[in-house]
Amino acid sequence: DQQVKQNSPSLSVQEGRISILNCDYTNSMFDYFLWYKKYPAEGPTFLISISSIKDKNEDGRFTVFLNKSAKHLSLHIVPSQPGDSAVYFCAASPSDQETSGSRLTFGEGTQLTVNP
Amino acid sequence: DVKVTQSSRYLVKRTGEKVFLECVQDMDHENMFWYRQDPGLGLRLIYFSYDVKMKEKGDIPEGYSVSREKKERFSLILESASTNQTSMYLCASSQAGVLNEQFFGPGTRLTVL
């Protein structure tokens, strides 16, 4: 039962263009969402997060959009750079610590390749 | 600079061996986590701990156990390694509270022959 799904295993874009990575979730208790980036031979690193009280959060070139009614979020990277090539994981959590215990549920990941 | 370290980057073991994977964090974090990463499956939570000597099962605890005797150290134990436990194992830590990011170690690539 995959509660967080990233349906695109891979995405390839040209340098300077927009990258859009998508994530869907099924658990209506999830109300806090994060994106992590992972380079080969390294652990994932936190990129950006969003709470369900917002529908958009922006940090430099990275913007996360949340559509609660569709249970969908997306990460936009503009402009994309070759150094952005990595695997991107979407993660979700209920904000009620009683039920979550601070645990995250991750998606399968999307391999982004930005071509020079 | 925050740091999560894992005892080995690469490990090769034989079927039936007992395997210990060690994780240490220097951030005084209350929460620690063990995940495995497999292609097409993402990161799946094996066990986590929110305090010393406390542990909770994650989504895939079968075949694994954990130990947390000190706040900074969280060990994952494979009592009798099997080939289907060949995977990348990732340790993470976070402060208490839900809306806190998890910090990950570099991972241990375990191969069970």
Interface residues (C-beta under 8 A of the other chain):
Chain A: V4 Q6 P9 Y32 L34 Y36 A41 E42 G43 P44 T45 F46 S49 S51 F89 A91 S93 P94 S95 D96 Q97 S100 G101 S102 R103 L104 T105 F106 G107 E108 G109
Chain B: V4 R9 N31 F33 Y35 G40 L41 G42 L43 R44 L45 F48 Y50 E56 G58 D59 L90 A92 S94 A96 G97 V98 L99 N100 E101 Q102 F103 F104 G105 P106 G107
